Amino acid sequence: MLTSAQRVVGQSLTVTVKRPGTLDSDYLWTPFRSDANFEPSWWNEPRYRDDTYQYLEFRLDDTEVARVALGQDSVTDHYATAPPLGDEALEIQLIEVSSALRRRHIATDVVHMIGGANPQRRLLAFSEEADHFWASLDWDRHDHPAGPAFYRPLFIQPEKLAVKPLGDRPSIMDRTRRRPGGGPGRKT
């Protein structure tokens, strides 16, 4: 996990770990300011100060481009095909790219940054209508035996999946316009 002092930089994309401030209440705090480009029900609810999630804010220059909530306590043993992960698991509870900046591979860069900052961990996500995105990362899909009506698909970063260096791909700014032949399965 990232510490409050760390800042990870890749292609001008920076991340800040959100922490309760001195002006927040002794019991509740709100990690993010209200922003119409992000789903308010995900980010604007007050959190308990002892909340175990880690909240990350990603910026491109001075613009907030993505938000992430990471969780430590993931239970996946009820997915029959999922490998046992234990303390190795790091769950992406929520990830959202600003509505004004979607389809520019920002979420992919964010996930790679999180993976690069946590090489000893296996990232996972329970997909909520984002199966195509998680599959595009070449993560392994695990369906619950009871089916999708009751359980979301579980995507787990493969054990030996090397984190792709950001320098091997076009920068986020290069992807702001649609490129001809943008590659299979990738929308810009």
C-alpha positions in Angstrom: 0.0 0.0 0.0 1.1 3.6 -0.5 1.9 5.7 2.5 0.7 9.2 3.1 4.2 10.5 2.2 4.5 8.7 -1.1 3.7 10.2 -4.4 4.0 8.0 -7.5 4.5 9.7 -10.8 4.0 8.3 -14.3 3.5 10.3 -17.5 2.5 13.4 -15.4 -0.1 11.3 -13.6 0.3 11.7 -9.8 -1.5 10.0 -6.9 -2.2 11.3 -3.5 -3.3 9.2 -0.6 -6.3 10.9 1.1 -6.2 11.0 4.9 -8.5 12.6 7.5 -7.4 16.2 8.2 -7.3 18.1 11.4 -10.5 19.9 10.6 -12.4 16.7 10.1 -14.6 15.4 13.0 -13.2 12.9 15.5 -15.5 10.2 14.0 -16.3 11.1 10.4 -14.5 12.5 7.4 -15.1 12.9 3.6 -12.1 11.9 1.5 -13.1 13.8 -1.6 -14.7 17.1 -2.4 -17.9 17.1 -4.3 -17.4 17.0 -8.1 -20.1 16.6 -10.7 -17.6 14.5 -12.8 -17.7 11.7 -10.2 -20.5 9.6 -8.9 -21.6 11.3 -5.6 -23.0 8.1 -4.0 -19.5 6.5 -4.2 -17.4 9.4 -3.0 -19.4 12.0 -1.1 -20.7 9.9 1.8 -18.9 10.5 5.2 -16.5 7.8 6.2 -15.5 6.7 9.7 -12.1 7.8 10.7 -11.1 4.1 11.3 -12.3 3.1 7.9 -9.9 0.4 6.6 -10.1 1.5 2.9 -7.3 3.6 1.4 -8.5 6.4 -0.8 -6.4 7.6 -3.7 -6.8 10.7 -5.9 -5.1 10.7 -9.3 -4.3 14.0 -11.1 -3.0 14.9 -14.5 -1.2 18.2 -14.0 -3.8 20.2 -11.9 -6.9 18.2 -13.0 -8.4 15.4 -10.9 -8.8 12.5 -13.4 -9.5 9.4 -11.2 -10.5 8.2 -7.8 -9.8 4.8 -6.2 -10.8 3.0 -3.0 -8.5 0.1 -2.0 -9.5 -2.6 0.5 -7.4 -5.0 2.5 -9.9 -7.6 3.7 -11.1 -9.4 0.5 -13.0 -12.7 0.9 -12.9 -14.8 -2.3 -13.1 -18.4 -1.1 -16.7 -18.7 -2.1 -15.6 -18.4 -5.7 -14.8 -22.0 -6.4 -12.1 -21.3 -9.1 -10.4 -18.4 -7.4 -6.9 -19.1 -5.9 -6.4 -18.6 -2.2 -4.8 -15.1 -1.8 -4.8 -14.3 1.9 -2.8 -11.3 2.8 -1.5 -11.1 -0.8 -4.9 -9.7 -2.0 -5.4 -6.0 -2.5 -8.9 -5.2 -3.7 -9.8 -2.3 -5.9 -13.1 -1.6 -4.2 -14.0 1.4 -6.4 -12.3 3.0 -9.4 -13.8 5.9 -11.4 -12.4 8.2 -14.0 -13.8 11.7 -14.4 -16.8 11.6 -16.7 -15.2 14.3 -18.8 -12.1 12.1 -19.4 -13.3 8.6 -20.0 -12.1 6.3 -22.8 -8.5 7.6 -22.7 -7.0 4.6 -20.9 -6.6 6.6 -17.7 -8.1 3.7 -15.6 -5.6 1.3 -17.2 -2.7 3.6 -16.2 -4.1 4.0 -12.7 -4.4 0.2 -12.2 -0.8 -0.3 -13.5 0.4 2.4 -11.1 -1.3 0.7 -8.2 0.2 -2.6 -9.2 3.6 -1.1 -9.6 3.5 0.4 -6.2 2.4 -2.9 -4.7 4.5 -5.6 -6.5 4.1 -8.0 -3.6 0.3 -7.9 -3.8 -2.2 -9.4 -6.2 -4.9 -6.9 -7.3 -8.5 -8.0 -7.6 -11.8 -6.5 -8.3 -15.5 -7.5 -8.1 -16.8 -6.2 -11.4 -19.9 -4.1 -11.5 -20.8 -3.7 -15.2 -17.1 -3.3 -16.0 -16.3 -6.8 -17.2 -14.9 -5.6 -20.5 -12.4 -3.3 -18.7 -11.1 -5.9 -16.3 -10.8 -8.5 -19.0 -8.8 -5.9 -21.1 -6.2 -6.0 -18.4 -5.7 -9.8 -19.0 -6.9 -10.5 -15.5 -8.4 -13.9 -14.7 -12.2 -14.0 -14.4 -13.9 -16.2 -11.8 -17.7 -16.6 -11.7 -19.5 -17.6 -8.5 -21.3 -21.0 -8.7 -24.6 -19.3 -7.8 -24.4 -17.2 -10.9 -24.4 -13.4 -11.8 -27.9 -12.7 -10.5 -26.5 -12.8 -6.9 -22.7 -12.4 -7.2 -20.5 -10.1 -9.3 -17.7 -11.6 -11.4 -14.3 -11.6 -9.7 -11.3 -10.6 -11.6 -7.8 -11.3 -10.3 -4.5 -10.1 -11.6 -2.5 -13.1 -12.8 0.3 -14.3 -10.5 3.0 -13.7 -13.1 1.6 -10.7 -14.9 4.4 -8.2 -15.2 3.4 -4.6 -14.7 3.7 -2.8 -18.0 6.0 0.2 -17.7 4.1 3.4 -18.5 6.9 4.5 -20.9 6.1 1.6 -23.2 2.7 3.1 -24.1 1.6 6.4 -25.4 1.1 9.0 -22.7 -2.4 9.9 -21.5 -2.1 13.2 -23.3 -1.3 11.4 -26.6 -4.6 9.5 -26.3 -6.9 12.4 -26.0 -7.8 12.1 -29.7 -9.0 9.0 -31.5 -6.0 7.4 -33.3 -6.6 5.5 -36.5 -6.2 1.8 -35.9 -6.1 2.3 -32.2 -5.5 -1.5 -31.7 -7.8 -4.4 -31.0 -10.3 -4.0 -28.2 -9.0 -0.5 -27.2 -11.2 2.5 -27.6 -9.6 5.9 -27.3 
